[in-house]
Amino acid sequence: PAELTDVHRALNEANEWVSANRTSNPILIALDQVRIVVGAAVGFFLALLSESQYGMGYPEIGWLGVVALFTWIAWSAGNGRVAILTAVSFLIIGFQGLFTEAMATLAITITAVLFALLIGIPLGVWAGLNARVNRVITPVLDFMQTMPTFVYLTPLALIFLIGPAAAVIVTLIYAIP
């Protein structure tokens, strides 16, 4: 049996403190609201892509309708080759029975991209217009991008719980730079 070290004890105490104060600490309450908003955004895209209001687990146009829709988007934005690749990829996902799981991943990705754009573009414009902001923010952004995601995944999972909100925020930390 493994022995608990001082580091284990400190981390367990931090976990217990966060769990005990999740509803009373103003900072944790604010972070919980962030979790709720991000979770609602992921839920919106998930409902749009893969869940029917009737609880069928598929959108009302069906997974083949989603394949057709994304194929049309790929053809409109790209060309025939991109459309064929999109159709084949989505069909393989559907035939393997992984449609709902793939759409959950896509919903998390879409949410992360939208939040990254909402935060990153104004931050980049501000840094481009103000040399002081650029000097302050460049090392922070460099640090965010070079830090391995597992380093900040654990504290974020502790604060935002395990779920789509933690996944979106981890993706944001990496994608904003």
ABEGO torsion letter per residue (X at the ends): XBBBBAAAAAAAAAAAAAAAAAAABAAAAAAAAAAAAAAAAAAAAAAAAABBAAGAGBBAAEAAAAAAAAAAAAAAABBAAAAAAAAAAAAAAAAAGAAAAAAAAAAAAAAAAAAAAAAAAAAAAAAAABAAAAAAAAAAAAAAAABBAAAAAAAAAAAAEBEAAAAAAAAAAAAAX
